Amino acid sequence: MHVEHFEKNVRYNDGELILLAKKIGKLATYCRFLKDEGSSIRVEAEKRDTKKDRDQVKVMVTVRLPKKKFYVESRKYMPLEALDSCIEKLEGQIIKYKDMHSGKTRAHMAARKAKRAELAA
């Protein structure tokens, strides 16, 4: 799994970087395609002045998988909170991707289609 991380006006300490890596690594448990060479994860964190203090940090996560690209973003007060929100959004999308692209589901869908065709005939 290839992970790129970019920071703009945000600084992580060593403990936070390790926690960030663990949270990103959690995504790999949902889909084996994330571990392939053709996939990558890009995490961008940006801090900017806003009227609302709770929206100061914007975290953007881009996941590139074979035949698909996912992009999510979240704005929170702390970067790790925003990352948690992004990961929650990505979990469902990645699970759905895995179900659509795994051989087990394709075989199941083909069997259902054949059964429907048989009943229609």
Phi and psi in degrees as a GROMACS rama.xvg file:
@    title "Ramachandran Plot"
@    xaxis  label "Phi"
@    yaxis  label "Psi"
@TYPE xy
-103.35  119.564  HIS-2
-119.5  128.422  VAL-3
-113.009  139.74  GLU-4
-132.509  128.942  HIS-5
-126.989  139.81  PHE-6
-124.728  137.544  GLU-7
-132.451  108.447  LYS-8
64.3587  19.8975  ASN-9
-125.832  134.79  VAL-10
-123.66  132.124  ARG-11
-106.267  144.139  TYR-12
-87.5026  176.49  ASN-13
-61.0561  -41.028  ASP-14
-64.1472  -39.2477  GLY-15
-68.0084  -36.7403  GLU-16
-64.8623  -38.8268  LEU-17
-66.3493  -41.7197  ILE-18
-65.0181  -38.5659  LEU-19
-61.8077  -44.4104  LEU-20
-63.18  -38.9364  ALA-21
-64.7855  -41.6228  LYS-22
-66.7176  -40.0294  LYS-23
-68.5792  -39.591  ILE-24
-63.9718  -25.2532  GLY-25
-61.5659  -31.0115  LYS-26
-62.6974  -30.4663  LEU-27
-67.5256  -20.3075  ALA-28
-72.6342  -19.1665  THR-29
-85.1533  -25.9268  TYR-30
-150.925  127.999  CYS-31
-69.5084  -21.6581  ARG-32
-65.5884  -22.1196  PHE-33
-68.0266  -22.3891  LEU-34
-85.7247  -8.31189  LYS-35
-71.2123  160.789  ASP-36
-69.9801  -27.0497  GLU-37
-79.2223  -2.67275  GLY-38
-108.591  154.259  SER-39
-150.548  156.964  SER-40
-126.625  130.861  ILE-41
-121.283  123.662  ARG-42
-116.053  124.425  VAL-43
-121.643  130.975  GLU-44
-121.923  132.06  ALA-45
-137.044  131.466  GLU-46
-110.651  132.824  LYS-47
-145.742  159.589  ARG-48
-77.51  127.475  ASP-49
-134.173  164.374  THR-50
-67.6444  -35.7712  LYS-51
-94.4235  122.144  LYS-52
-64.2687  -30.7372  ASP-53
-72.7409  -9.70252  ARG-54
-109.695  22.0189  ASP-55
-67.6835  -36.4477  GLN-56
-106.939  128.957  VAL-57
-115.645  124.623  LYS-58
-115.91  128.842  VAL-59
-119.508  131.175  MET-60
-123.642  126.386  VAL-61
-118.083  125.177  THR-62
-115.36  121.736  VAL-63
-107.431  120.616  ARG-64
-121.393  165.559  LEU-65
-58.0308  126.181  PRO-66
70.7692  7.47769  LYS-67
-155.521  149.122  LYS-68
-135.591  129.033  LYS-69
-112.273  139.844  PHE-70
-136.823  126.416  TYR-71
-135.52  154.488  VAL-72
-144.011  156.373  GLU-73
-148.97  146.415  SER-74
-119.583  124.594  ARG-75
-144.722  -178.812  LYS-76
-79.4422  -37.1029  TYR-77
-115.154  144.074  MET-78
-62.8591  -37.4859  PRO-79
-70.7963  -31.4279  LEU-80
-65.0004  -42.7392  GLU-81
-64.9141  -38.6149  ALA-82
-64.7495  -41.0932  LEU-83
-57.7935  -43.9312  ASP-84
-63.4189  -41.2548  SER-85
-63.5697  -41.9759  CYS-86
-65.8496  -39.0699  ILE-87
-60.2782  -40.8798  GLU-88
-67.5304  -36.8753  LYS-89
-75.8098  -30.4149  LEU-90
-53.7345  -52.137  GLU-91
-62.4626  -40.9211  GLY-92
-64.5556  -41.0909  GLN-93
-70.2263  -38.6731  ILE-94
-64.0645  -41.5692  ILE-95
-64.3453  -41.1252  LYS-96
-60.151  -45.8373  TYR-97
-60.5072  -44.3322  LYS-98
-62.4679  -37.6233  ASP-99
-75.3615  -27.1843  MET-100
-109.984  4.27342  HIS-101
-90.3439  150.087  SER-102
-63.4065  -32.5115  GLY-103
-62.6454  -46.4979  LYS-104
-68.5799  -41.2519  THR-105
-60.3115  -43.0502  ARG-106
-64.3313  -40.5795  ALA-107
-63.6017  -43.6997  HIS-108
-65.905  -39.2618  MET-109
-65.4405  -39.8177  ALA-110
-64.711  -41.2397  ALA-111
-64.3998  -40.6471  ARG-112
-64.5027  -42.2825  LYS-113
-64.8222  -39.5639  ALA-114
-64.6512  -41.7964  LYS-115
-62.5846  -42.6481  ARG-116
-63.2411  -38.3951  ALA-117
-65.9571  -41.2695  GLU-118
-69.055  -33.5341  LEU-119
-72.375  -26.7388  ALA-120
